[in-house]
Amino acid sequence: MKKLLNLMLIFAGLFSIFGFDLYIESNQTIEENIIANEDSIVYVRVLVAGDAMCHSPQYTNAKSGNGYDFSGCFQYITEILSQGDLNIVNFETTLAGEPYSGYPQFSAPDEYATSLKDAGFNFFLLANNHCADKGTNGTIATIEKLQNMQISSAGVYLNEQDRQDRYPALLEINGIKIALLNYTYGTNGLSVKKPVSINLLEDTTQIKKDIETAKNKQADIIIALLHWGTEYQRYPDKQQKEKAQFFFKNGTDIIVGSHPHVVQPFEYYMYDNADTTQKKLIFWSLGNFISNQRKEHTDGGIIASFTITKNLISNQVQVENHTAIPYWVYKNTSFFPGYFVLPTENFINDTTTFKFSDEDNKAFKRFIENTENLFQDSR
């Protein structure tokens, strides 16, 4: 290329004598366009984890001095999270203060949230069936504490002005505008007093308005993160499929689900739109991220991973490299803090970090086998 430019410069000097100055300028423009094209693609890698629960045995085992330390729970997943630009987690508890409590009405130590942030999560989902566990005051405390921790969130709001200011959540990362929507099917029959509000899946009129707001704010892509489905059911139910049709038809580009506490398939979902059949990416359920649940299928989950790319010249946006990263939650209270999120790929041949009991080894391999079999539906 340098030799070519040198020759062009020599010829340019000769051509300028005869008034052909535009020749070299044209070639310089072509080269600049080639460079611009090479640099015109920007991307954002998105990682989404499922239900981050905090049962009482979890915080009991994380007690450290005068406080709590959950950082060890996530030490083996931080490398994966470091590769994401936008790392989202379903925060399925409250920060309502003491007395702390697990199921059925959760209140976790503040250190639980900061440990998730320190592990690499930079966006929390709050619209889930446990967000009102500690009433209006508990909901307010959770929102305000996360704000003080400089943790972005969606799904629950202090008042109408707060919702207008922060929803839909619009994040601009690497030149790509991403709108995040978050709704829950319900709150276990509990409610909060106005002006506090919780985004509900049943309010389809408001959801349509929210999607239109995201479009009007020039979002490049709209992601709906939905708390839905039937607990412990490994395949999507009728209501999930109906809601997926609704969100996709109204302009959502990707759906990621939580709540069933087990992994469900991911796929490009076919849906009817006007006179055509279209398909969009959906992860039906990510399962538990961390919890004390130990029954088959509940003792692990997946991180949804996909890359959003944008051509800055054509403004074309695409979703690429979608996959699932499985992990298993190892419980061993002989080691502080008792619970460890282990990426299965990293630990399937690791016999030194932890020495699993026969029972744990069986559960670990069972989770891997069950997840691989389920993923046959996603390939």
C-alpha positions in Angstrom: 0.0 0.0 0.0 2.9 2.4 0.8 4.6 1.7 -2.5 1.3 2.3 -4.3 0.9 5.7 -2.5 4.4 6.7 -3.4 3.8 6.0 -7.1 0.5 7.9 -6.9 2.2 10.9 -5.4 4.8 10.9 -8.2 2.1 10.7 -10.8 0.1 13.3 -9.0 2.9 15.8 -9.4 3.0 15.1 -13.2 -0.8 15.1 -13.5 -1.1 18.5 -11.6 0.9 20.1 -14.4 -1.9 19.1 -16.8 -4.7 20.0 -14.3 -5.5 16.5 -13.1 -5.3 17.1 -9.3 -8.5 15.2 -8.6 -6.9 11.8 -9.4 -4.9 11.6 -6.2 -7.6 13.1 -4.1 -10.0 10.5 -5.3 -7.7 7.6 -4.4 -7.0 9.1 -1.0 -10.7 9.2 -0.4 -11.0 5.5 -1.4 -8.3 4.5 1.0 -9.8 6.5 3.8 -13.2 4.8 3.2 -11.6 1.4 3.3 -10.1 2.3 6.7 -13.4 3.7 7.9 -15.2 0.5 6.8 -12.7 -1.6 8.8 -13.3 0.5 11.9 -17.1 1.0 11.4 -18.2 -2.1 13.3 -18.8 -1.7 17.0 -20.0 -4.3 19.4 -21.3 -5.0 22.9 -21.1 -8.4 24.5 -24.1 -9.0 26.8 -24.1 -11.5 29.7 -27.3 -12.3 31.6 -27.5 -14.4 34.7 -30.6 -15.9 36.3 -32.0 -15.8 39.8 -29.6 -14.5 42.4 -31.3 -15.7 45.6 -30.2 -15.4 49.2 -31.6 -18.1 51.4 -30.8 -18.0 55.1 -28.1 -20.7 54.9 -26.3 -18.6 52.4 -26.0 -15.4 54.5 -25.4 -17.5 57.7 -22.4 -19.1 56.1 -21.2 -15.8 54.7 -21.0 -14.2 58.2 -17.6 -12.5 58.6 -16.7 -10.5 61.7 -19.2 -7.7 62.1 -20.5 -8.1 58.5 -20.9 -10.5 55.6 -18.6 -11.5 52.8 -20.1 -13.2 49.7 -17.2 -12.5 47.4 -15.9 -16.1 47.5 -19.2 -17.3 46.1 -18.4 -15.7 42.8 -14.6 -15.9 42.6 -14.7 -18.6 39.8 -17.1 -16.7 37.6 -15.4 -13.3 37.6 -13.2 -14.1 34.6 -16.2 -14.8 32.5 -17.9 -11.6 33.6 -14.8 -9.6 32.9 -15.4 -10.4 29.2 -18.8 -8.8 29.1 -19.7 -5.1 28.5 -23.2 -5.3 29.9 -23.6 -7.9 32.7 -27.1 -8.3 34.0 -28.5 -10.4 37.0 -31.9 -11.0 38.4 -31.6 -9.7 42.0 -34.3 -11.9 43.6 -34.2 -10.6 47.2 -34.5 -7.2 48.9 -32.2 -5.0 50.9 -34.7 -4.2 53.6 -32.2 -4.5 56.4 -32.3 -6.5 59.6 -33.6 -8.9 60.6 -32.4 -10.7 57.5 -34.5 -13.5 56.2 -34.7 -16.1 53.4 -37.7 -17.9 52.0 -40.5 -17.0 51.8 -39.9 -13.3 52.3 -36.3 -12.3 51.5 -34.1 -9.6 53.0 -30.4 -9.9 52.3 -27.4 -8.1 53.8 -26.2 -5.2 51.8 -22.9 -7.0 51.2 -24.8 -9.4 49.0 -25.4 -6.7 46.4 -21.9 -5.2 46.6 -20.4 -8.7 46.1 -22.4 -9.2 42.9 -21.3 -5.8 41.7 -17.6 -6.5 42.6 -17.9 -9.8 40.7 -18.7 -7.9 37.6 -22.5 -7.4 37.4 -23.4 -3.8 36.4 -27.1 -4.0 36.0 -29.7 -5.5 38.4 -33.2 -6.6 37.5 -35.7 -6.0 40.3 -39.1 -6.9 38.8 -39.6 -10.4 40.2 -42.0 -12.1 42.6 -39.9 -11.3 45.7 -39.4 -7.6 45.1 -42.3 -6.7 47.5 -41.4 -9.2 50.2 -40.8 -6.6 52.8 -43.5 -4.2 51.8 -43.3 -0.6 50.6 -40.5 0.4 52.9 -38.4 -2.6 51.9 -38.9 -1.9 48.2 -37.9 1.8 48.7 -34.8 0.7 50.7 -33.7 -1.7 48.0 -34.0 1.0 45.3 -32.2 3.7 47.3 -29.4 1.4 48.5 -28.6 0.2 45.0 -28.5 3.9 43.8 -26.1 4.7 46.7 -24.0 1.7 45.6 -24.1 3.1 42.0 -25.7 0.0 40.7 -28.1 0.5 37.8 -31.5 -1.3 38.0 -34.9 -1.6 36.3 -38.3 -2.9 37.2 -39.2 -1.1 40.4 -39.5 2.7 41.0 -39.9 5.2 43.8 -42.6 7.2 42.0 -43.8 8.1 38.6 -41.1 10.7 38.0 -38.5 8.1 38.9 -40.0 5.8 36.4 -40.1 8.4 33.7 -36.4 9.3 34.3 -35.1 5.8 34.4 -37.4 3.7 32.2 -37.0 2.2 29.8 -33.4 1.9 30.8 -31.4 3.2 27.9 -27.7 2.4 27.9 -25.3 3.6 25.3 -22.2 1.3 25.2 -19.6 1.5 22.5 -21.9 3.6 20.3 -24.8 1.2 20.6 -28.1 2.3 22.3 -29.6 -0.6 24.2 -33.1 -0.4 25.8 -33.8 -2.8 28.7 -37.3 -3.7 29.7 -38.1 -5.6 32.9 -41.5 -7.0 34.1 -42.8 -9.7 36.5 -45.9 -11.9 36.4 -46.6 -10.9 40.0 -45.4 -10.5 43.5 -46.8 -13.5 45.5 -50.0 -11.5 46.3 -48.0 -8.8 48.1 -48.4 -5.1 47.1 -46.7 -1.8 47.5 -48.3 1.6 48.2 -48.3 4.3 45.6 -46.3 6.2 44.4 -43.9 3.1 44.5 -44.5 1.0 41.4 -43.6 -2.4 40.1 -43.6 -3.3 36.4 -46.2 -6.1 35.7 -46.6 -8.3 32.7 -50.4 -8.1 32.9 -50.3 -4.3 32.0 -50.0 -4.8 28.3 -51.1 -1.2 27.6 -48.2 0.2 29.6 -45.8 -2.3 28.0 -46.8 -1.1 24.5 -46.1 2.5 25.6 -42.8 1.5 27.1 -41.7 -0.2 23.8 -42.7 2.9 21.9 -40.8 5.1 24.3 -37.7 3.0 23.6 -38.2 3.3 19.9 -38.7 7.1 20.2 -35.5 7.4 22.1 -33.7 5.8 19.1 -32.8 2.5 20.8 -30.8 0.3 18.4 -32.0 -2.8 20.1 -34.7 -3.6 22.7 -34.2 -6.4 25.2 -37.0 -7.6 27.4 -36.1 -9.4 30.6 -39.1 -11.2 31.9 -39.9 -12.9 35.2 -42.4 -15.5 34.0 -43.2 -19.2 33.6 -44.0 -22.1 35.8 -41.6 -23.0 38.6 -39.5 -26.2 38.0 -40.9 -26.7 34.5 -38.1 -27.3 32.1 -40.0 -26.1 29.0 -41.9 -22.9 28.3 -45.6 -22.9 29.1 -48.5 -21.6 27.1 -48.4 -18.2 28.8 -44.7 -17.7 28.1 -45.2 -18.4 24.4 -48.2 -16.0 24.2 -46.2 -13.3 26.0 -43.2 -13.9 23.7 -45.5 -13.4 20.6 -46.8 -10.2 22.2 -43.4 -8.7 22.9 -41.9 -9.6 19.6 -44.8 -8.4 17.6 -44.6 -5.0 19.3 -41.0 -4.5 18.6 -38.8 -6.3 21.2 -35.7 -7.8 19.6 -34.5 -10.3 22.3 -36.2 -11.9 25.3 -34.4 -13.4 28.3 -36.5 -15.1 31.0 -36.2 -16.0 34.7 -38.3 -17.4 37.6 -38.7 -21.2 37.0 -35.5 -21.9 38.9 -34.5 -24.4 36.2 -32.9 -24.0 32.8 -35.2 -23.9 29.8 -34.1 -24.0 26.1 -32.9 -21.1 24.1 -33.7 -20.7 20.4 -34.6 -18.4 17.6 -38.3 -18.4 18.1 -40.7 -18.4 15.1 -43.7 -16.0 15.3 -46.3 -14.7 12.9 -46.1 -11.0 12.2 -48.6 -9.6 9.7 -48.3 -11.8 6.6 -44.8 -13.2 7.4 -43.1 -15.5 9.8 -40.2 -14.1 11.6 -37.7 -15.3 14.2 -36.0 -13.7 17.2 -33.6 -14.8 19.9 -35.1 -16.0 23.2 -33.7 -17.6 26.3 -36.8 -19.0 28.0 -35.3 -19.4 31.5 -31.8 -19.1 32.8 -32.3 -21.1 36.0 -30.8 -20.2 39.4 -27.6 -18.2 39.5 -27.0 -18.9 43.1 -29.4 -20.3 45.8 -29.7 -22.9 48.5 -31.9 -25.1 46.3 -30.3 -28.5 45.8 -32.9 -30.6 44.0 -32.1 -31.9 40.5 -32.2 -29.1 37.9 -32.3 -26.3 40.5 -28.6 -26.6 41.6 -27.2 -24.6 38.6 -28.1 -22.5 35.6 -26.8 -20.8 32.5 -25.5 -17.3 31.6 -27.0 -16.1 28.4 -24.3 -14.7 26.1 -24.7 -12.8 22.9 -23.0 -10.0 21.0 -24.8 -7.0 19.5 -23.0 -5.5 16.5 -23.7 -2.2 14.7 -22.3 -0.9 11.5 -21.9 2.9 12.1 -22.1 3.6 8.4 -25.2 1.7 7.5 -26.6 1.6 11.1 -27.4 -2.1 10.6 -27.7 -3.9 14.0 -27.3 -7.6 14.4 -27.2 -10.2 17.1 -24.4 -12.7 16.9 -22.6 -15.5 18.8 -25.5 -16.4 21.0 -24.7 -19.2 23.4 -25.2 -20.4 27.0 -22.5 -20.8 29.6 -23.5 -23.5 32.2 -22.5 -23.4 35.8 -23.2 -25.5 38.9 -23.5 -24.2 42.4 -21.3 -26.2 44.8 -22.4 -26.2 48.4 -19.8 -27.1 51.0 -20.0 -25.3 54.3 -16.5 -26.6 55.2 -15.1 -23.9 53.0 -16.0 -20.2 53.5 -18.5 -18.9 52.4 -20.1 -22.3 51.7 -21.5 -21.7 48.2 -19.5 -21.5 44.9 -20.7 -20.8 41.4 -18.5 -23.1 39.2 -18.5 -22.8 35.4 -18.9 -26.5 34.4 -16.3 -26.3 31.5 -13.6 -25.1 33.9 -14.3 -27.8 36.6 -15.3 -30.9 34.7 -11.7 -32.1 34.8 -10.5 -30.1 37.9 -9.8 -32.5 40.8 -7.6 -30.2 42.8 -9.6 -27.0 43.6 -12.3 -29.0 45.3 -12.5 -32.7 46.0 -16.2 -33.5 45.5 -17.8 -36.2 47.5 -19.3 -39.0 45.6 -22.7 -37.5 46.0 -21.6 -34.0 44.8 -19.7 -35.5 41.9 -22.8 -37.4 40.9 -24.9 -34.2 41.1 -22.4 -32.1 39.2 -22.2 -34.6 36.3 -26.0 -35.0 36.4 -26.4 -31.3 35.9 -24.0 -31.2 33.0 -25.8 -34.2 31.3 -29.2 -32.8 31.9 -28.2 -29.4 30.5 -26.5 -30.8 27.4 -29.6 -32.9 26.7 -31.8 -29.9 27.1 -29.6 -27.9 24.7 -30.2 -30.4 22.0 -33.5 -28.5 21.5 -31.5 -25.2 21.1 -29.2 -26.3 18.3 
